[in-house]
Amino acid sequence: MTTPELDTLLATSEARSPHRCCFLLHVRPERLADYVEAHQHVWEEMREALREAGWHNYSLFLRAEDGMVVGYFEADDVDAAQRAIAEAAISPRWEAAMGEYFAPGGGEKQILPAYFHLA
C-alpha cells in the first residue's frame, strides 16, 4: 500500500525515465517449466514485432519460488512502444498462447516506478 507522500516521491523522482520500463507478471507455479520453455522459442514474428514497436534491451527474470516474473525493456518512448506492441497484429495470438501460463490476474503487467538509476 502506498501513501500520498510515497506516491509524490515516486512521481517526482529524477530516476523516472520515458526510456526504461520494469514490470511484474505472475506465472502459475505448476506451469513454470512450460513458460520458460516457451520463451526459449519466441516466434520470430513476435521478436520482429517487438523490435518494430521500439522495444530493445528486453529481458525477463524469474523468481521460481512463487512464479514472479520481472520484465525490463528500454525504448525511445516506453508508452508509445507499449501501445505499438499492443496494436501489433501478432499480439493477440501471442497473448492467447501465453495466457494459459499466468496465475489469475497475473498476466496483467504491473508497472514498477523507478526511484534510483546509476548510469
N, C-alpha and C positions, 0 to 999 in steps of 0.2 A: 504494500500500500504506500502510495506517495503522499506527501504533504504539499501544500501550496509553496512552501519555501523550497523544497526539493525540486518541484516542478519548475520553479523560476530558475534555480541554479542550472538545471539540465537544459532548459530552453535558451539560456544566455551564455552557456559555456563556450569559450573560444575554441574548444576542441570540436565543436559541431562542424560538420562539413557537408556540402551538397555532393561530394565526390566519393564518400565512403558509406557503406551500409552494413550493419550487422543485425542478424535476426535469429530467432529461435523457432524450431519446429519440434514436435514430439512424435516419435515412431512407436508403434505398438511393440513392446518388448519381444513378443514371440515372432515378430517379422523382421527383426534387426538384420539378421544374416541375409535375407532376401533383399532388403532395402539397400544394403551395402553392395551386394552383388549387382543389383540393377544399375547402380551408379558406376560400376566398372565397365558398363556397356551403354553409356548415354548415347542415344541416337544422334548421328551426325547432323540430322536436320535440326535437332534441338540445340546442339552445340552452335550451329551456324546462326540460329535464331537469337541465341543469347549474344553472340558477337555483334550481329546486326542491330540488336536493341541497345548496344553500348556497354554491355557487361564485360568487365575484364578483371583479372586477378581474383577470380571467383573460387572460393574454397568452401568445403563443408567439413565439419568436425563433429565427431560423435562421442557422447558420454554413454557408453554401453550399459551402465548400471540402471539407467532409467529411460533410455531412448531419447535423451535430449540431443538435438542436432543444432549446432551453431553454424550459421552460414555467414559468409562475408564476401562482399564484392565491391568493386570500385567502378565508377562511371564518370563521364564528364558532368552529367546531371542525373543523379540517382533517381529522382522522381520520374523524370522522362524515361529513363531506362526501364523502370518498373512498369510504367504504362505501356511502353513499346512491347515488352515481352508478354504482358497480359493480352495484348491485341494480336500477337503473332498467331498465324494460322495453326501452327503445331501445338500451341499451348493447351488447348482443351484436351487433345489426345494425351499429352504428357501428364497433365494434371489427373486425368482419369486413371491412367496407368499407375501413378504414384499414390493415388487416394487410398488404395487398399492397405497401404503400409502405416498410415497415420492413426494415432490414437484419436478418439472423439475430440474434435476441435483442434487437434494437434497439427493439422495441415494448414492452418491459417498462420501466416508469418507474423510473429510478434517482433516488431522493430525495436531495437535497443538504442537508446540515446547515447551518444558519445560524450564523455566528460573529461578525457585525457588523451593526448596524442603526442608522441615523440617521433618526429620525422628523422 
